[in-house]
Amino acid sequence: MIILWFSPQMLFDAGFLLSCLSVAAIVEWGAPLIFRIKTLIARGVEPQRTAWRGVVVYVLGWIVSAVVVSIVASLATMPLVAHQFGLTSLWGIVSGPLVVALCGVVVGVTLLWIILPLGFLAPVVGCVVESAASAMNSVAAWCAEREGLIFEGRISLGLCCTLYILYIVLTLALWSRERKKLPNL
């Protein structure tokens, strides 16, 4: 909202819209789905409370989170990408978990560096961030070279808007269904 307050024209910028759509999909579809899957994983792994169980649940939950985030962000942005750029790529779904992990390394190490800016660790931090960012670029380049999951074809603005209206209707229907399950407060 702050960006739009100072630059209302950003509402028509593809990058801004793609970012907003990705975040909205992660919040509205991804987070509830991740919660449900993590709950199922926690129930399915050894009933006793052990350190091993905690590690398994954490690792499986992290992997599930990366996959779900990748899928929902890709699905949410596909119509706009197809309309704006005339391409639809399923590589985001396939490579997304790895890219999410690498992005987590970049952001995590950078935040740690901001909190604890120890001078003697600068070369290590720089090397880790540069390596992870370079790996992300390599994954993107590798995917771009493989045409198998890339489909060319621009969709009309009308079809793009229709797909987003369907996404909204589906989301509202799911909210309504979930709300009915909640006890009256």
N, C-alpha and C positions, 0 to 999 in steps of 0.2 A: 504494500500500500504506500509505503514511503517513496519508493521508486516512482510509482504512478503519480503521486502528489507533485513531485518535482519535474517529472517527464511523462505527461499523459500520452505522448506519442509512442511510448514503449509498448502500449497495449497492442500495437500493430507490428511489433518486432517479433520475428519467428523465434529467436533464441529465448526471449522473455516468456513467450507463450509456452514453448516447449518445457522450460524450467517449471513454470506454474502448473502445467498439466502433469508433469512427472511427480511433483511434490503432492499435488492433490490426490493422484492415484495411489501413491504410497501411503498417505494418511488415511484415505477413505476405503481403499480396498486392501492394500498391503498389510497395514498394521493389524486389522481384525483377523485377516487370514493367518498371519504369522502367529498371533496369539493362540488361535485355535490349533494350529499345527504343533506349536511348542507344548501346548497342554496335552495333546495326544502323545507326543514323544515322551513327556515326563511320566505319563501314566504307563507307557509301554516298556520303560527301562526299569529293570530290577526294582521291586517294591521297597527294599531296605534303603535306608539313608546311608550312603557311603560316599567317600570322596570320588571314587571311580564313577559312580552314577552321576554325580554333579558335573564331572568333566565331560562325560558322554552327552548328557543333556545339553550342556553349554555348546559343545562343538556342533552337534546336530542342529541345535537351534540357530547357531550362527550361519551354518550352511543353508538351512531352510530360509532364513531371512534374506540372504544374498540372492537366492534363486527367486523368491517371491518378489523382492524389490525389482529385480531385473525384468521379470515377466510383466508386472503391472505397469511399470514405467514405459516399457516398450509398447504394450498394448494401448496405453493412454495417448502416446505421441504418434502412433502410426498414421492415423487419418490426417493429421496436420502435416506430417512429413510427406505423405503421398500427395497432398494437395499443393504444398509449397514447392517441393523439390522433385516431384515426379518419381520418387523411389520409395520402395518399402523393403526394409531389410529385417530379416529374422535373426541376423547375427547378434543383435543386442540381447536377445533372449538367451542365445547360446553362450556368448562370451561375457555376458553381464556379471555373473557371479565372480569371475576372476577379476574383472575391472572394478567391481565394488570392493573386493578384498584389497586390491592395490590402492584404490582411492582411500580406503580406511587406513592403510599404512601411511600414506602421504599426510592425511589430515591428522591422524593420531600422533605421528612423530613431530609434525609441525606444532601442534598444540602443546605437546610435552616440552618442546624447545621454547615456546613462548612462556610457559610456566616456570621452567628451570633452564634459563639461558646460560649454561655452563660453557665457558669459552673453549675448554679443552675438548668438548664433544662436538664442536662445530664441524670438523671434517667428517665425523661419523654420521651426524644428522644430515649433512649435505649429500653424502654418498647414498644414504638410504632413500632420501626423498628423490634424488635424481634417478636412482635405479628404478624405483617404483613408478615414477612418472614415465621414464623411458620404456618400461615394460608395458604400461598402458598404451603408449603410442604404438609399440610394436604389435600388440594384440589388435588394435584398431586397423593398422596397416595390413596385417595378415588377413583380417576379415574382409577388408575392402578389395583385396586381390582375389578373393574367392567369390565367384558370381553365383554359386549354387543357391544361396539363400537371399539373393537380392532380386527384387522384381521391379521392373521399370513400368511406369504408367502413372500419369497424373490423374487424380480424382477431382471432380468438380467441387466447387465451394458448397453447393447444395448437398452433395453426398457427404462431404466432410461435416457439415453442420448437423445433418441427420444422424450421423454416427455418434456425435457428441450428445445430441438430444437423447439418443438411445442409451448411452452411457449414464446420463443423468437420471433417466427414468429407472434404469436398472438399479442404480445406487439408491435412489429414494425408495424403491420397492424393497430392497434389502434392509434399509434402515427401518422401514415400517414393520417388516417381519420380525426384526430383532427387537424392536420396541415392544411388540406384543408379547414377547417372551419375558420381558422384565416385570418384576412384581410392582404393583401400584404402591407408590410411596406417599 
